[in-house]
Amino acid sequence: MDKTMFASDNYSGICPEALQAIVEANAGYSRSYGEDAWTEKACNRLREFFECDCDVFFVFNGTAANSLALASLCRSYHSIVCHEVAHVETDECGAAEFFSNGSKILLVSGAAGKVDPAAIVHTVSRRSDIHYPRPKVLSISQATELGTLYSVTELEHLGETARRHQLALHVDGARFANALAGLKESPATLTWRAGVDVLTFGGTKNGMPISEAVIFFNHQLAEEFAFRCKQAGQLASKMRYLAAPWVGMLEKGSLLANALHANSCAQLLAKQLLRIPGVTLVHPVQANAVFVQLPELLLERLRQAGWHFYTFIGSGHARFMCSWQTTEEEIRAFGDELATIAAELKLAGG
């Protein structure tokens, strides 16, 4: 058993439906640079999925998706408002600032990884002089970096706040499928109907080998986006290999099924962890992530036993991720070894 499985949902392989679609796309010749039938079909399937005539672009990874989308929404003297633990702030090596030619990121706080609307209003309203980078975009993550979800009501409130302050609303949806599965709402309800202008829809973490979809619900904002993709090295010559997995997973229902499975596994994993005295949840388990506080000695022993997970959020806080490939047997095996180690440390009570 591979004990690295809980470190990241990026560790999982390609799901069968995505792989089969790639095999089918590989049969014979096909036009290049997105002019192929697979790319057209994938775009149309996503338009059906979101129930609107959106503009769709495929790029290789999430950093490109987020940074290019944000760059299309603002100019160099503008600013982007996001949560202080947002991925675009903490994990993308300044890509949003680079591709926007210097747009400043303005950080706001908020419980459980979700932006506080009052903090947004304060940040946007506190100055309007020429010396301050004009706020132009509100960027949120769904699911958040802490595995929590914005409800429909929260999204609608943020959409209204963004419109009132003339901000475009961008959603980093690296785990948007998990949010859909967790909230059991339609894609349209969680995006354009709530006021979202642009979504970066993650495929990689949900069973695809590569490929993220940048989806514009506002046609004007998509103007010349294809040129940004080309300039940034994100226009695949064999685009069909980025597009085909979306067709396979959407047509066979595995896009949501994978996310439902990963979310369910996270719930089971949380139960295994909470069996141990001294282990507590740090954030609610709403998607496919489990954040827990573990005794330092238990963390150390789990690592010594070969288990991989991240502890970058804070002292003693550990993140465990589940994916489409996680199995109940793997979770129970982890739970059994966890209980054994805890008993040796005299943590496992009656």
Secondary structure, 3 states (H helix, E strand, C coil): CCCCCCCCHHHCCCCHHHHHHHHHHCCCCCCCCCCCHHHHHHHHHHHHHHCCCCEEEEECCHHHHHHHHHHHHCCCCEEEEEECCCHHHHCCCCHHHHHCCCCEEEEECCHHHCCCHHHHHHHHHCCCCCCCCEEEEEEEECCCCCCCCCCHHHHHHHHHHHHHCCCEEEEEECCHHHHHHHHCCCCCCCCHHHCCCEEEEECHHHCCCCCEEEEECCHHHHCCHHHHHHHCCCCCCCCHHHHHHHHHHHHCCHHHHHHHHHHHHHHHHHHHHHCCCCCEECCCCCCCEEEEECCHHHHHHHHHCCCCCEEEEECCEEEEECCCCCCHHHHHHHHHHHHHHHHHCCCCCC
